[in-house]
């Protein structure tokens, strides 16, 4: 067996790992449904908002329209905006008494701005069931009822929904769909639901729902005050406190355009990369899995075009990856551009991860929404925990 055949065989194996995981997870990653007759507890929807004048009105209006079968209040936390955000929310509050504006105090040392605003919002919320959404999320009318029913049905204390991610630029088409690919390709959802171990923590910071009692007992957002990646760290804090968490497909329940343009997408994904794939204990194995299974086979196609066996193995790996990406694109309403350019997308994602790690190692500040952060997000002994 020559070297190219060996590499092609390894590439096929590494491509098969996430492909098989995705096939299994697509059945488990279901959309919550609305129970036909159920009395639901009221919900407080908390929206942290820093200079969100372009987003806040449609975000609040969508929440108010999502009150089918559930009593709702909207708590918008103005995080020291310098635009018209607070004025717009005040007008909404005058029109509808369910809208409440809260001004966040100065950011305390050691806090990330979003986590502070989320905590302030929870402290001012009136109801025992809490929802956090980003200002660029648009809820569907049945979203709150469906998520609330899911919480009651499953008995979990925190559920996170992954909205439909809207994309516009090439960079968005390439990178944003990889959120679903990484989640479903490397998290065994069924096993996650059987365990409360923090290593299985997962979520999307765009949409969370929790009961207040568990939220308080887990430490709230204060427990993750210095994190820029609440999608992982908030579920992890619940699990450390002994509470089960879950993830659901919210494609028909919410939509969000995370970033506008390739540059903004790069910066947005880089800001918290060290808390995810780019963490020093995680980046090397993830690079081997992603590069070896998603990028290398495409390169080997050109290097082995005159060698039948390694070429066939590489082609099988590429087709396997593209097939699962195509299935996911259809399921989650993603752009076909990301499917066709999947190896390039994964290579770009890895470049973001390694660049972010190098910048963190040399002490570069992470900047987001006009604030600078330089602290280590979490203790490596915690992030490096392995599942049982």
C-alpha positions as CSV (number, residue, x, y, z in Angstrom):
1,X,0.0,0.0,0.0
2,X,1.5,3.3,-1.1
3,X,1.3,6.6,0.9
4,X,-1.5,8.1,-1.3
5,X,-3.7,5.0,-0.8
6,X,-3.1,5.1,2.9
7,X,-4.0,8.8,3.1
8,X,-7.1,8.2,0.9
9,X,-8.3,5.4,3.2
10,X,-7.7,7.5,6.3
11,X,-9.7,10.3,4.6
12,X,-12.6,8.1,3.9
13,X,-12.7,6.9,7.5
14,X,-12.5,10.4,8.8
15,X,-15.3,11.5,6.4
16,X,-17.5,8.6,7.5
17,X,-17.3,9.5,11.2
18,X,-19.3,12.8,11.0
19,X,-21.5,11.4,8.2
20,X,-22.7,8.5,10.3
21,X,-23.2,10.8,13.3
22,X,-25.2,13.2,11.2
23,X,-27.5,10.4,9.8
24,X,-28.2,9.3,13.4
25,X,-28.6,12.9,14.7
26,X,-31.0,14.1,12.0
27,X,-33.6,11.7,13.5
28,X,-33.0,12.9,17.1
29,X,-32.7,16.6,16.3
30,X,-36.4,17.3,16.0
31,X,-38.6,20.3,15.7
32,X,-40.7,21.0,18.8
33,X,-44.4,20.9,18.2
34,X,-47.3,22.7,19.9
35,X,-49.6,20.6,22.1
36,X,-53.2,21.2,21.0
37,X,-54.5,21.9,24.5
38,X,-52.1,22.9,27.3
39,X,-52.0,25.5,29.9
40,X,-48.6,27.1,29.7
41,X,-46.8,29.3,32.2
42,X,-46.1,32.9,31.1
43,X,-42.8,33.7,29.5
44,X,-40.4,36.6,29.8
45,X,-38.4,37.1,26.6
46,X,-35.1,38.9,27.2
47,X,-33.3,40.7,24.4
48,X,-29.8,42.2,25.1
49,X,-29.4,45.1,22.7
50,X,-26.4,47.2,22.1
51,X,-26.7,49.6,19.1
52,X,-29.5,47.5,17.6
53,X,-31.6,50.2,16.0
54,X,-31.8,48.3,12.8
55,X,-33.0,45.1,14.4
56,X,-34.9,45.8,17.6
57,X,-38.3,46.8,16.3
58,X,-38.9,43.8,14.1
59,X,-37.4,41.5,16.8
60,X,-39.8,42.8,19.5
61,X,-42.8,42.8,17.1
62,X,-42.1,39.2,16.2
63,X,-42.0,38.2,19.9
64,X,-45.3,40.0,20.6
65,X,-46.8,38.1,17.6
66,X,-45.4,34.8,19.0
67,X,-47.8,35.0,22.0
68,X,-50.2,32.4,20.6
69,X,-51.2,30.3,23.6
70,X,-48.7,31.8,26.0
71,X,-48.6,35.1,28.0
72,X,-45.5,37.1,27.1
73,X,-43.6,40.1,28.3
74,X,-40.6,41.4,26.4
75,X,-37.6,42.8,28.4
76,X,-35.2,44.7,26.2
77,X,-31.9,45.4,28.0
78,X,-30.3,48.5,26.5
79,X,-26.5,47.8,26.8
80,X,-25.4,51.4,26.7
81,X,-26.3,52.0,23.1
82,X,-25.2,55.1,21.4
83,X,-27.9,54.9,18.6
84,X,-31.7,55.1,18.7
85,X,-32.2,51.7,20.3
86,X,-33.6,52.9,23.6
87,X,-35.9,55.5,22.0
88,X,-37.3,52.9,19.7
89,X,-38.0,50.5,22.6
90,X,-39.7,53.3,24.6
91,X,-42.1,53.9,21.7
92,X,-42.9,50.2,21.5
93,X,-43.5,50.2,25.2
94,X,-46.0,53.1,24.9
95,X,-47.8,51.1,22.2
96,X,-47.8,47.8,24.1
97,X,-47.5,47.5,27.8
98,X,-45.9,44.1,27.5
99,X,-42.7,45.7,26.4
100,X,-40.2,46.8,29.1
101,X,-37.0,48.7,28.6
102,X,-34.2,48.2,31.1
103,X,-30.9,50.1,31.1
104,X,-27.9,48.0,31.9
105,X,-25.5,49.7,34.3
106,X,-21.8,50.1,33.6
107,X,-20.1,46.8,32.7
108,X,-18.4,45.4,35.8
109,X,-14.8,44.1,35.5
110,X,-14.5,40.6,34.2
111,X,-17.9,40.5,32.5
112,X,-18.7,40.1,28.8
113,X,-21.3,42.7,27.7
114,X,-23.9,40.2,26.5
115,X,-23.8,38.0,29.6
116,X,-24.2,41.1,31.8
117,X,-27.2,42.3,29.8
118,X,-28.7,38.8,29.9
119,X,-28.3,38.7,33.6
120,X,-29.8,42.1,34.1
121,X,-32.7,41.2,32.0
122,X,-33.3,38.0,34.0
123,X,-33.2,40.0,37.2
124,X,-36.0,42.4,35.9
125,X,-38.1,39.7,34.3
126,X,-41.6,39.1,35.9
127,X,-42.1,35.5,34.9
128,X,-40.6,32.1,36.0
129,X,-40.0,30.9,32.5
130,X,-37.2,32.8,30.7
131,X,-36.3,33.1,27.0
132,X,-33.2,34.8,25.7
133,X,-32.9,35.8,22.0
134,X,-30.5,38.0,20.1
135,X,-31.9,41.1,18.5
136,X,-31.4,39.7,15.0
137,X,-33.7,36.7,15.7
138,X,-37.2,36.7,14.4
139,X,-39.5,34.2,16.1
140,X,-42.4,32.5,14.3
141,X,-45.9,32.9,15.9
142,X,-45.8,29.4,17.4
143,X,-42.2,29.4,18.6
144,X,-42.7,30.2,22.3
145,X,-45.5,27.8,22.7
146,X,-43.6,25.0,21.0
147,X,-40.4,25.5,23.0
148,X,-42.4,25.8,26.3
149,X,-44.3,22.6,25.5
150,X,-41.0,20.9,24.8
151,X,-39.6,21.9,28.1
152,X,-42.7,20.4,29.9
153,X,-42.6,17.3,27.7
154,X,-39.0,16.4,28.3
155,X,-38.4,17.7,31.8
156,X,-35.1,19.4,30.8
157,X,-34.3,22.7,32.5
158,X,-32.7,24.5,29.5
159,X,-33.4,24.0,25.8
160,X,-31.7,25.8,23.0
161,X,-33.1,26.1,19.5
162,X,-31.0,26.4,16.3
163,X,-32.8,28.9,14.1
164,X,-32.8,29.0,10.3
165,X,-29.6,30.9,9.5
166,X,-30.0,33.4,6.7
167,X,-27.0,34.1,4.5
168,X,-26.2,36.6,1.9
169,X,-22.5,36.9,1.0
170,X,-20.2,34.2,-0.2
171,X,-18.5,34.0,3.2
172,X,-21.8,33.6,5.0
173,X,-22.9,30.9,2.5
174,X,-19.6,29.0,3.2
175,X,-19.2,29.4,6.9
176,X,-22.6,29.8,8.6
177,X,-24.0,26.3,7.6
178,X,-21.0,24.7,9.3
179,X,-22.6,25.5,12.6
180,X,-25.1,22.7,11.9
181,X,-22.4,20.5,10.4
182,X,-20.1,20.6,13.5
183,X,-23.0,20.3,15.9
184,X,-24.6,17.2,14.2
185,X,-21.3,15.7,13.0
186,X,-19.6,15.6,16.4
187,X,-22.2,15.6,19.2
188,X,-24.0,12.3,19.8
189,X,-27.4,13.8,20.7
190,X,-29.0,10.6,22.0
191,X,-26.1,10.1,24.4
192,X,-26.2,13.7,25.3
193,X,-29.8,13.4,26.4
194,X,-28.9,10.4,28.6
195,X,-26.1,12.3,30.4
196,X,-25.7,15.4,32.4
197,X,-22.0,15.6,32.0
198,X,-20.7,19.1,31.1
199,X,-18.7,17.7,28.2
200,X,-22.0,17.2,26.3
201,X,-23.0,20.8,26.7
202,X,-24.3,22.3,23.4
203,X,-26.6,25.1,22.4
204,X,-27.1,28.2,20.2
205,X,-26.7,31.6,21.9
206,X,-29.4,33.0,19.7
207,X,-32.3,31.2,21.4
208,X,-32.5,29.8,24.9
209,X,-35.4,28.9,27.2
210,X,-35.1,27.9,30.8
211,X,-37.0,27.8,34.1
212,X,-35.9,30.5,36.5
213,X,-35.3,28.2,39.5
214,X,-32.7,26.1,37.6
215,X,-31.2,29.2,36.1
216,X,-30.6,30.7,39.5
217,X,-29.3,27.5,41.0
218,X,-26.8,27.1,38.1
219,X,-25.5,30.6,38.8
220,X,-27.3,32.4,35.9
221,X,-25.3,34.3,33.4
222,X,-23.0,35.3,36.3
223,X,-21.6,31.8,36.1
224,X,-20.3,32.5,32.5
225,X,-19.6,36.2,33.0
226,X,-16.4,36.2,31.0
227,X,-17.5,34.0,28.2
228,X,-18.2,35.2,24.6
229,X,-19.7,31.8,23.7
230,X,-22.8,31.3,25.7
231,X,-24.0,28.7,23.3
232,X,-21.7,26.2,25.0
233,X,-21.0,27.8,28.4
234,X,-24.6,28.4,29.5
235,X,-25.6,24.7,29.0
236,X,-22.4,23.7,30.6
237,X,-23.1,25.7,33.7
238,X,-26.6,24.0,34.0
239,X,-25.0,20.6,33.6
240,X,-22.4,21.3,36.3
241,X,-25.3,22.1,38.6
242,X,-26.9,18.7,37.8
243,X,-29.6,20.0,35.4
244,X,-30.3,18.3,32.0
245,X,-30.1,20.5,28.8
246,X,-31.2,19.8,25.3
247,X,-31.0,21.2,21.7
248,X,-33.7,21.3,19.1
249,X,-34.2,22.1,15.5
250,X,-35.8,25.6,15.4
251,X,-35.6,26.0,11.6
252,X,-39.4,26.6,11.3
253,X,-39.6,28.4,14.6
254,X,-37.1,31.2,14.2
255,X,-34.7,32.8,11.7
256,X,-31.6,34.9,12.1
257,X,-29.0,36.5,10.0
258,X,-26.0,36.4,12.2
259,X,-23.6,38.6,10.2
260,X,-23.7,40.7,7.1
261,X,-20.8,40.2,4.8
262,X,-17.7,37.9,4.7
263,X,-15.6,40.2,6.9
264,X,-18.2,40.4,9.6
265,X,-18.7,36.6,9.5
266,X,-15.0,36.0,9.9
267,X,-14.8,38.4,12.9
268,X,-17.9,37.1,14.4
269,X,-16.7,33.4,14.3
270,X,-13.2,34.4,15.4
271,X,-14.3,36.3,18.5
272,X,-15.2,33.2,20.6
273,X,-13.2,30.5,18.7
274,X,-10.9,29.9,21.6
275,X,-13.9,28.8,23.7
276,X,-14.9,26.3,21.0
277,X,-12.9,24.4,18.4
278,X,-9.8,26.6,18.8
279,X,-9.3,25.8,22.4
280,X,-5.7,24.5,22.9
281,X,-6.9,21.1,24.0
282,X,-9.4,20.8,21.2
283,X,-8.0,22.3,18.1
284,X,-5.6,19.5,17.1
285,X,-8.0,16.6,17.2
286,X,-10.7,18.7,15.5
287,X,-8.2,19.8,12.8
288,X,-7.3,16.2,12.1
289,X,-11.0,15.2,11.9
290,X,-12.1,18.2,9.8
291,X,-9.1,18.5,7.5
292,X,-8.5,14.8,7.2
293,X,-12.1,14.0,6.4
294,X,-13.4,17.1,4.6
295,X,-10.5,18.8,2.9
296,X,-7.7,16.2,2.2
297,X,-9.9,13.9,0.1
298,X,-10.7,16.7,-2.3
299,X,-7.0,17.5,-2.7
300,X,-6.2,13.8,-3.2
301,X,-8.6,13.6,-6.1
302,X,-6.2,15.7,-8.2
303,X,-3.1,13.9,-6.9
304,X,-4.4,10.4,-7.6
305,X,-6.3,10.9,-10.8
306,X,-4.2,8.2,-12.5
307,X,-4.2,5.8,-9.5
308,X,-7.5,3.9,-9.4
309,X,-7.6,2.8,-5.8
310,X,-6.7,6.0,-3.9
311,X,-8.7,8.0,-6.4
312,X,-11.8,5.8,-5.8
313,X,-11.3,6.1,-2.0
314,X,-11.0,9.8,-2.2
315,X,-14.0,10.2,-4.4
316,X,-16.1,8.1,-2.0
317,X,-15.0,10.4,0.8
318,X,-15.8,13.6,-1.1
319,X,-19.2,12.2,-2.3
320,X,-20.1,11.1,1.2
321,X,-19.4,14.6,2.7
322,X,-21.2,16.3,-0.1
323,X,-24.2,14.0,0.2
324,X,-24.7,14.7,3.9
325,X,-24.2,18.4,3.4
326,X,-26.8,18.3,0.6
327,X,-29.3,16.5,3.0
328,X,-28.6,19.1,5.7
329,X,-29.0,22.0,3.2
330,X,-32.4,20.8,2.3
331,X,-33.5,20.1,5.9
332,X,-32.2,23.4,7.3
333,X,-32.9,25.6,4.2
334,X,-29.3,26.4,3.5
335,X,-27.6,27.8,0.4
336,X,-26.3,25.1,-2.1
337,X,-23.2,27.2,-2.5
338,X,-21.9,26.0,0.8
339,X,-22.5,22.4,-0.3
340,X,-20.6,22.7,-3.6
341,X,-17.7,24.5,-1.9
342,X,-17.7,22.4,1.3
343,X,-14.0,21.6,1.4
344,X,-13.1,25.3,0.9
345,X,-15.6,26.2,3.7
346,X,-14.0,23.8,6.1
347,X,-10.5,25.0,5.2
348,X,-11.7,28.6,5.9
349,X,-13.2,27.5,9.2
350,X,-9.9,25.9,10.3
351,X,-8.0,29.0,9.3
352,X,-10.2,31.1,11.5
353,X,-9.6,28.7,14.4
354,X,-5.9,28.6,14.1
355,X,-5.6,32.4,13.6
356,X,-7.8,33.0,16.7
357,X,-5.6,30.6,18.8
358,X,-2.4,32.3,17.7
359,X,-3.9,35.7,18.4
360,X,-4.9,34.5,21.9
361,X,-1.6,33.0,22.6
362,X,0.3,36.2,21.8
363,X,-2.1,38.2,24.0
364,X,-4.1,40.0,21.3
365,X,-7.3,41.5,22.6
366,X,-10.6,40.2,21.3
367,X,-12.9,43.1,20.3
368,X,-16.6,43.0,19.8
369,X,-19.2,45.7,19.6
370,X,-16.7,48.4,20.7
371,X,-15.4,46.4,23.7
372,X,-12.1,44.7,24.2
373,X,-11.7,41.4,26.0
374,X,-8.4,39.7,26.9
375,X,-9.2,37.2,29.7
376,X,-8.9,33.5,29.2
377,X,-12.6,32.4,28.7
378,X,-12.5,29.4,31.0
379,X,-10.2,27.2,33.0
380,X,-8.6,24.6,30.6
381,X,-9.3,22.0,33.3
382,X,-13.0,22.6,32.8
383,X,-13.0,23.0,29.0
384,X,-10.8,19.9,28.6
385,X,-13.2,17.6,30.4
386,X,-13.9,14.4,28.6
387,X,-17.3,12.6,28.4
388,X,-17.7,9.5,30.5
